[in-house]
Amino acid sequence: MSRLYDNQPLLSIPVQTHQLTTAWQPDKHQKGSGVILEGVIEGRSRHVIIDTSQAKFRYIVLHVRPSRAHRRKFDPEGREVEPNFSDTWKVNTGYLHSSYKVEARGQTDRLSAAELEVAVTSAELSCLTQQVHRDGCLPFWVGEEELVGMELSSGDNVRLKTRGDGPFIYNVAQLDGATSQVSNFAGGDMVGSSWTEKVMAVKRDQEERREEENQGVEEDEWDD
């Protein structure tokens, strides 16, 4: 269940103000497919960006210690699909599927720690969070207004998606550490109650699209 939300914990975090000599252009840090990762929040910091137009942009930076990460994947129509979580899988064999064998599944979309760091790190933005950097953590940026109605604290387990290859968060969900169930969320994509349900929703969508493609096929086309 979602916890009661109080804005005060976020507002009590000291603000780091950054005056830029250029325009603020977060879009240039959002190229590529992005990543999905799980990890633990080790700290939070608040940042206000003031660019040459004197516009102010307010962010919360979550300093996350990652535990696993995968590339986001999309079909040719741009719809997000399930990543390949492993390069192998178990296939049931034998009488009544009493045994199994391991078969190749193709190239995994899982990222190593080094690959993840390369994918989401921006040297320009890292300079802005250098004073509050935590060893073993990666900084992820989310608009302050996007966390309204959500409580995130140090020690929380989270799952997040990035907007392209960079540190900007598209979606963040709080996880129950024991069950991986989502208890609250923020960002652009509504998450399901668990990682498994999210995957099954994608599979159902794929099955529905196949059924739509098969509609209109005459019955005698299926009979030999």
C-alpha positions as a printed NumPy array, in Angstrom:
array([[  0.   ,   0.   ,   0.   ],
       [  1.068,   3.583,  -0.583],
       [  2.222,   5.444,   2.461],
       [  0.737,   8.788,   3.49 ],
       [  2.601,  11.529,   1.683],
       [  4.027,  14.653,   3.296],
       [  5.945,  17.198,   1.232],
       [  8.027,  18.313,   4.208],
       [ 10.783,  15.647,   3.97 ],
       [ 11.627,  16.762,   0.414],
       [ 11.411,  20.47 ,   1.232],
       [ 13.823,  20.002,   4.142],
       [ 16.623,  18.801,   1.824],
       [ 19.169,  21.598,   1.19 ],
       [ 18.941,  23.108,  -2.292],
       [ 21.908,  23.198,  -4.66 ],
       [ 21.506,  26.152,  -7.053],
       [ 23.267,  26.068, -10.413],
       [ 23.528,  29.171, -12.619],
       [ 24.189,  28.172, -16.237],
       [ 25.767,  30.282, -18.969],
       [ 23.73 ,  28.429, -21.601],
       [ 20.124,  27.382, -22.143],
       [ 18.926,  24.376, -20.125],
       [ 18.384,  21.521, -22.612],
       [ 17.594,  18.233, -20.847],
       [ 16.447,  16.67 , -24.158],
       [ 20.032,  16.395, -25.369],
       [ 20.692,  13.935, -22.528],
       [ 17.761,  11.694, -23.506],
       [ 18.89 ,  10.059, -26.772],
       [ 18.738,   6.275, -27.205],
       [ 16.409,   3.582, -25.853],
       [ 17.088,   4.041, -22.143],
       [ 17.374,   1.499, -19.343],
       [ 15.278,  -0.269, -16.712],
       [ 17.018,  -0.771, -13.391],
       [ 16.394,  -1.756,  -9.806],
       [ 18.372,  -0.58 ,  -6.831],
       [ 18.375,   1.098,  -3.428],
       [ 18.173,   4.836,  -2.783],
       [ 21.223,   5.809,  -0.75 ],
       [ 20.429,   9.527,  -0.682],
       [ 18.482,  12.419,  -2.232],
       [ 19.423,  15.956,  -3.181],
       [ 17.506,  18.983,  -4.483],
       [ 18.743,  21.071,  -7.398],
       [ 17.549,  24.284,  -9.004],
       [ 18.823,  25.031, -12.506],
       [ 18.787,  28.669, -13.644],
       [ 19.646,  29.137, -17.304],
       [ 20.431,  32.229, -19.373],
       [ 16.722,  33.086, -19.687],
       [ 16.546,  33.15 , -15.842],
       [ 13.983,  30.318, -15.966],
       [ 14.149,  27.986, -12.961],
       [ 13.965,  24.187, -13.222],
       [ 13.571,  22.21 ,  -9.995],
       [ 14.74 ,  18.598,  -9.644],
       [ 15.172,  15.887,  -7.067],
       [ 18.213,  13.697,  -7.687],
       [ 17.975,  10.133,  -6.397],
       [ 21.361,   8.597,  -5.651],
       [ 20.737,   4.918,  -6.401],
       [ 22.953,   1.894,  -5.811],
       [ 21.932,  -0.387,  -8.739],
       [ 21.372,  -4.118,  -8.284],
       [ 20.393,  -5.047, -11.865],
       [ 19.715,  -3.245, -15.123],
       [ 18.488,  -3.988, -18.65 ],
       [ 18.077,  -2.049, -21.868],
       [ 14.572,  -0.872, -22.698],
       [ 13.296,  -2.449, -25.931],
       [ 10.723,  -1.259, -28.456],
       [  9.001,  -2.874, -31.435],
       [  9.099,  -1.3  , -34.94 ],
       [  5.954,   0.735, -34.085],
       [  7.694,   2.244, -31.069],
       [  5.786,   0.28 , -28.428],
       [  7.81 ,  -0.951, -25.474],
       [  8.285,  -4.73 , -25.279],
       [  9.79 ,  -7.114, -22.75 ],
       [ 13.603,  -7.103, -22.684],
       [ 15.534, -10.354, -22.919],
       [ 16.345, -10.721, -19.219],
       [ 18.79 , -13.589, -19.794],
       [ 20.765, -15.099, -22.667],
       [ 19.525, -18.589, -21.681],
       [ 16.318, -20.116, -20.355],
       [ 15.141, -23.427, -18.925],
       [ 13.028, -25.688, -21.156],
       [ 10.984, -28.493, -19.54 ],
       [ 11.764, -31.978, -20.875],
       [ 11.195, -35.599, -19.898],
       [  8.099, -37.437, -18.736],
       [  5.516, -34.971, -17.367],
       [  8.146, -32.232, -17.676],
       [ 10.064, -33.749, -14.787],
       [ 13.398, -32.349, -15.947],
       [ 14.709, -29.435, -17.939],
       [ 17.566, -28.352, -20.138],
       [ 19.138, -24.939, -20.664],
       [ 18.855, -23.475, -24.166],
       [ 20.198, -20.326, -25.76 ],
       [ 17.686, -17.495, -25.876],
       [ 19.688, -14.96 , -27.816],
       [ 21.705, -11.984, -26.723],
       [ 20.696, -10.714, -23.288],
       [ 19.613,  -7.118, -22.738],
       [ 21.121,  -7.157, -19.268],
       [ 23.734,  -4.48 , -18.613],
       [ 26.882,  -4.846, -16.561],
       [ 27.663,  -2.194, -13.959],
       [ 30.173,  -0.594, -16.33 ],
       [ 27.716,  -0.615, -19.265],
       [ 24.991,   0.921, -17.107],
       [ 27.286,   3.7  , -15.936],
       [ 28.249,   4.548, -19.522],
       [ 24.582,   4.511, -20.616],
       [ 23.234,   6.906, -17.967],
       [ 26.189,   9.146, -17.105],
       [ 26.476,  12.675, -18.471],
       [ 29.725,  14.478, -17.694],
       [ 27.911,  17.827, -17.874],
       [ 25.303,  16.789, -15.31 ],
       [ 27.748,  14.881, -13.114],
       [ 29.526,  18.184, -12.476],
       [ 26.31 ,  19.514, -10.946],
       [ 25.971,  16.593,  -8.503],
       [ 29.668,  16.148,  -7.692],
       [ 29.378,  17.731,  -4.229],
       [ 26.667,  15.277,  -3.169],
       [ 28.014,  12.181,  -4.956],
       [ 27.873,   8.883,  -3.072],
       [ 30.347,   6.089,  -3.794],
       [ 28.821,   3.155,  -5.674],
       [ 25.719,   5.162,  -6.608],
       [ 24.439,   6.743,  -9.801],
       [ 22.466,  10.019,  -9.776],
       [ 19.042,  10.026, -11.44 ],
       [ 17.115,  13.242, -12.05 ],
       [ 13.346,  13.64 , -11.721],
       [ 11.27 ,  16.822, -11.83 ],
       [ 10.21 ,  17.896,  -8.351],
       [  6.578,  18.134,  -9.462],
       [  6.66 ,  14.516, -10.683],
       [  7.148,  13.249,  -7.12 ],
       [  4.034,  14.959,  -5.785],
       [  1.949,  12.25 ,  -4.075],
       [  4.893,   9.893,  -3.667],
       [  7.183,   9.36 ,  -0.69 ],
       [ 10.732,   8.185,  -1.368],
       [ 13.345,   7.847,   1.346],
       [ 16.891,   6.611,   1.71 ],
       [ 16.901,   2.814,   1.98 ],
       [ 13.889,   2.359,  -0.316],
       [ 14.062,  -0.258,  -3.063],
       [ 13.007,   1.237,  -6.39 ],
       [ 12.589,   0.292, -10.031],
       [ 13.014,   3.057, -12.57 ],
       [ 13.124,   3.704, -16.283],
       [ 15.196,   6.441, -17.867],
       [ 14.222,   8.807, -20.656],
       [ 16.72 ,   7.587, -23.211],
       [ 20.372,   7.055, -22.391],
       [ 20.862,   9.547, -19.627],
       [ 20.066,  10.188, -15.959],
       [ 16.532,  11.611, -16.391],
       [ 13.794,   9.405, -14.954],
       [ 10.742,   8.552, -17.049],
       [  9.134,   6.35 , -14.411],
       [  9.986,   5.388, -10.832],
       [  8.221,   2.79 ,  -8.68 ],
       [  8.787,   1.912,  -5.064],
       [  9.245,  -1.799,  -4.403],
       [  8.549,  -4.037,  -1.471],
       [ 12.011,  -5.481,  -0.89 ],
       [ 10.688,  -8.97 ,  -0.103],
       [  8.092,  -9.374,  -2.861],
       [  9.086,  -6.837,  -5.569],
       [  5.524,  -5.494,  -5.465],
       [  5.026,  -1.841,  -6.359],
       [  3.639,   0.292,  -3.528],
       [  3.582,   3.688,  -5.23 ],
       [  4.865,   5.275,  -8.395],
       [  5.612,   8.438, -10.321],
       [  6.485,   9.312, -13.87 ],
       [  5.122,   8.891, -17.352],
       [  4.079,   5.24 , -17.381],
       [  1.613,   3.617, -15.013],
       [  3.234,   0.522, -13.532],
       [  1.493,  -2.73 , -12.584],
       [  1.458,  -4.313,  -9.145],
       [  4.52 ,  -6.403,  -9.942],
       [  7.272,  -6.905, -12.487],
       [  5.586, -10.153, -13.581],
       [  2.241,  -8.464, -14.207],
       [  3.984,  -5.814, -16.311],
       [  5.555,  -8.539, -18.451],
       [  2.249, -10.406, -18.769],
       [  0.498,  -7.204, -19.837],
       [  3.007,  -6.843, -22.677],
       [  2.429, -10.464, -23.716],
       [ -1.358,  -9.979, -23.68 ],
       [ -0.974,  -6.931, -25.894],
       [  1.144,  -8.926, -28.342],
       [ -1.451, -11.741, -28.416],
       [ -4.263,  -9.249, -29.031],
       [ -2.342,  -7.735, -31.945],
       [ -1.848, -11.202, -33.461],
       [ -5.599, -11.91 , -33.117],
       [ -6.399,  -8.63 , -34.853],
       [ -4.053,  -9.538, -37.698],
       [ -5.797, -12.924, -38.089],
       [ -9.28 , -11.415, -38.213],
       [-10.833, -11.515, -41.655],
       [ -9.06 , -14.706, -42.682],
       [-11.6  , -17.102, -44.236],
       [-12.145, -20.403, -42.443],
       [-11.191, -22.441, -45.496],
       [ -7.751, -20.824, -45.433],
       [ -7.115, -22.717, -42.191],
       [ -8.418, -26.059, -43.533],
       [ -6.288, -28.226, -45.78 ]])
